[in-house]
Amino acid sequence: MSDTQWLPRIDADLCNGCGLCITECPTEALGWKDEKAALVHSDKCIYCNACEDVCPVYAIELPYLVLRVNKATQEKP
């Protein structure tokens, strides 16, 4: 998987342009694009989840990787 797959995804169709996520982003990774929130500085994103938590219309999604660990051997499958 590429590094970009682990960045926040903002659905411009759902975004209402309220700007809460931009205000809450501690690293200023988010900004404006066409009057909607956008990830404008992906290199600054620390994957803190603040943007996803504050979005009132659920327009932001942070992808997660779920790993299953074999507890008997403590190995990843």
N, C-alpha and C positions, 0 to 999 in steps of 0.2 A: 504494500500500500504506500502511496506517496504521502508526503508531509501535508499537502493541501487537503487531503481527505480528512484530516483531523482538525481543521479550522472551523469556526462557527459558520453556519450557513444561514443566510438571511433571505427569506422569501419576500421579494419586493411586492408581490401581489397581496400578501397579507399585511405587510408593514403599513401602519397608518401615519408614519412620519412624526410620532410624538417626541422622539429624541431621548426618551428615558434611558435606553441602552447606551447611547453615546455619552450621556452625562455620567452614568454609573461605571463606565469602562475605566479602570484604574491606570491603564497604560496608553490611553488615547489611540487604541488600535481601530476604533470605529469612528466613522465620520459620515458626511452627507454625500449622496450621489443621486441626482435627479429627485431631490426633496424626500429621499428615503434613506434609512440607515444602511450603511454598507461597511464592510471590512476594508478599510482603506490603507491600513498599515499592518499587513498580516504578520510581518516580522516582529511586531510588538505584542502580539496576542500571547498571553500566558495561560490561556485556557482556564480561567478562574470561574467561569459560569455566571458571572454577575449579569451579563447581558441577557442570557436566557431566562434567568430568574425574574428579572424586572419587566420583561416584555408583556404588556397586557393583552396582546392579540396572538401570542405564541408564534411569532414570525421567525424566531431564532431557534436553531437547533444545533446542539453540539453533539457530534457523533461520538459514540463510545465503543470500545472494543471489550467484549466479554470473553474472558478466558476461563476455561474449565481446568481445574487442577485435580489430578488423581491424588487423593490424600494418602493412599497407601504408599505411594512412591514419591510424592511431592514433585511429580513431573507434569509438564504441560503436554497434552496429547499431540 
